[in-house]
Amino acid sequence: MAMTSGLVKLDACQIVVIDMQAKLSVAMPQDAMQAVIQQTERLLQAATMLSIPVIATEQYPQGLGHTLPQLSQHLAQAPVIAKTAFSACAEPKFNAKLSRDKSQVILVGMEAHICVLQTAMDLLANHKQVFVVEDAVISRNPLNKANAIARMRDAGCVITNIESVLFESISNANHDAFKAIAKLIR
């Protein structure tokens, strides 16, 4: 595995947004869901500013609907891959869009203990360094999320947060995007 120091590197990362769908979101604790949407939106705005590649998935969109509108507006350039398997890696179209030359994958989405976890485990098996953004993943049951986070950490994922991802990606206050990134978290 092409390991780094455990920090997100701008030239090595890509973002995967897992199943942030309208019909699925209503099953989540609503305050927590709103926070996850806000954090994911910040990440996607930063991805646009920094030209970080993004892929989104939708679990069985015929039944669960499409990506939330407040997020899909930031996905204009991103492929959105429909899937029925819980792991995005089980979908050939996802694997075809996953950047081979990016060793790091930043994961956000739902549900943490199902699709996020299975995707993370498969990405690790495929020699990717996986960053799970804890404040941008959710499960219906907070205990299931906590268990998933523990399992992913134990398996070798880096458990992180939005602010760390944003500032690690630019790595220096002299970066051209620093002021714009700093505004995203205020």
C-alpha positions in Angstrom: 0.0 0.0 0.0 1.3 3.5 -0.9 1.2 4.8 2.7 1.8 8.4 3.6 2.3 9.9 7.0 -1.4 9.5 7.8 -2.1 13.0 6.4 -4.3 13.8 3.5 -2.1 14.9 0.5 -3.8 17.0 -2.2 -2.0 15.3 -5.1 -2.8 11.8 -3.7 -6.5 12.0 -2.7 -10.0 11.5 -4.1 -13.3 11.7 -2.4 -16.1 9.2 -2.4 -19.6 10.2 -1.3 -21.5 7.1 -0.3 -25.3 7.0 -0.7 -26.3 10.5 0.5 -29.8 9.9 -0.8 -33.1 11.7 -0.1 -35.2 8.8 1.0 -32.5 7.2 3.1 -31.7 10.5 4.9 -35.2 10.7 6.5 -34.4 7.5 8.4 -31.5 9.1 10.1 -31.5 11.2 13.3 -32.4 14.6 11.8 -30.0 16.9 13.8 -27.1 14.5 13.1 -28.2 14.2 9.4 -28.2 18.0 9.0 -24.7 18.2 10.4 -23.5 15.5 8.1 -25.0 17.2 5.1 -23.3 20.5 6.1 -19.9 18.9 6.5 -20.2 17.0 3.3 -21.2 20.1 1.5 -18.1 21.9 2.9 -15.9 19.0 1.7 -17.4 19.1 -1.8 -17.0 22.9 -2.0 -13.3 22.5 -1.1 -13.0 19.6 -3.7 -14.2 22.0 -6.4 -11.7 24.8 -5.2 -8.8 22.3 -5.1 -9.7 20.1 -8.1 -10.0 17.0 -6.0 -11.7 14.2 -7.9 -15.1 13.1 -6.5 -17.2 10.0 -7.1 -20.7 9.6 -5.6 -22.7 6.4 -5.3 -26.4 5.8 -5.0 -27.8 2.6 -3.4 -30.7 1.3 -5.4 -31.8 4.8 -6.6 -35.2 3.4 -7.9 -36.2 2.8 -4.3 -34.1 5.2 -2.2 -34.1 8.2 -4.6 -31.2 10.2 -5.8 -28.5 12.2 -4.0 -29.7 15.1 -1.8 -30.2 18.3 -3.9 -27.9 20.3 -1.6 -25.1 17.9 -2.3 -25.9 17.1 -6.0 -25.4 20.8 -6.9 -21.7 20.3 -6.0 -21.4 17.0 -8.1 -21.9 18.5 -11.6 -18.5 17.1 -12.7 -18.6 13.9 -10.6 -19.7 10.6 -11.8 -22.7 9.2 -9.8 -22.7 5.4 -9.8 -25.9 3.4 -9.1 -25.3 0.2 -7.2 -27.1 -2.6 -5.4 -24.1 -4.1 -3.7 -23.3 -2.5 -0.3 -19.6 -2.0 -1.1 -19.1 0.5 -3.9 -16.0 -1.6 -4.9 -18.4 -4.5 -6.0 -19.7 -2.2 -8.8 -17.4 -2.4 -11.9 -18.5 1.2 -12.9 -17.2 2.5 -9.6 -13.9 0.8 -10.0 -13.6 2.2 -13.5 -14.0 5.7 -12.2 -11.8 5.3 -9.1 -8.5 7.0 -9.9 -5.7 4.5 -10.1 -3.0 7.2 -9.5 -4.6 8.5 -6.3 -3.5 6.3 -3.3 -5.9 8.0 -0.8 -9.6 7.8 -0.7 -11.7 10.1 1.6 -15.0 8.5 2.5 -18.2 10.3 3.6 -21.8 9.2 3.6 -24.2 6.6 5.0 -24.8 4.3 6.5 -21.5 4.0 8.3 -21.9 0.4 9.4 -23.1 -0.9 6.1 -22.0 0.7 2.8 -19.3 3.0 4.2 -17.7 0.2 6.2 -17.9 -2.4 3.4 -16.5 0.1 0.9 -13.7 1.1 3.3 -12.7 -2.6 3.9 -12.6 -3.3 0.1 -10.6 -0.2 -0.6 -8.1 -1.3 2.0 -7.9 -4.7 0.4 -7.3 -2.8 -2.9 -4.2 -1.1 -1.4 -5.8 2.4 -0.9 -5.2 4.5 2.2 -8.7 5.2 3.5 -9.7 8.3 5.4 -13.1 8.1 7.0 -14.5 11.5 7.9 -16.2 10.8 11.2 -18.3 14.0 11.3 -19.5 13.3 7.7 -20.7 9.7 8.1 -23.9 8.6 9.8 -26.0 5.6 10.7 -29.6 5.3 11.9 -28.3 4.1 15.2 -25.4 6.0 16.8 -24.1 2.8 18.4 -23.9 1.2 14.9 -21.8 4.2 13.7 -19.5 4.0 16.8 -19.0 0.3 16.1 -18.3 0.9 12.4 -15.8 3.7 13.2 -14.0 1.3 15.7 -13.9 -1.5 13.1 -12.6 0.7 10.4 -9.9 2.2 12.7 -8.9 -1.3 13.7 -8.7 -2.4 10.1 -6.3 0.4 9.3 -8.5 3.3 8.1 -7.5 6.8 9.3 -10.5 8.3 11.2 -10.5 12.0 10.7 -12.8 15.1 10.5 -13.6 17.7 8.0 -11.3 20.4 9.4 -8.3 18.1 9.4 -9.0 17.0 5.8 -9.4 20.5 4.6 -6.2 21.8 6.2 -4.1 18.7 5.5 -5.0 19.0 1.9 -3.6 22.5 1.6 -0.9 21.9 4.2 0.2 25.5 4.5 -1.4 28.9 5.3 0.4 30.2 2.2 -1.6 28.0 -0.1 -3.7 30.0 -2.6 -6.9 28.5 -1.4 -6.2 29.0 2.4 -8.6 31.9 2.9 -11.4 30.3 1.0 -10.9 27.0 2.9 -10.8 28.8 6.2 -14.2 30.5 5.3 -15.8 27.1 4.8 -15.4 26.2 8.5 -16.4 29.5 10.0 
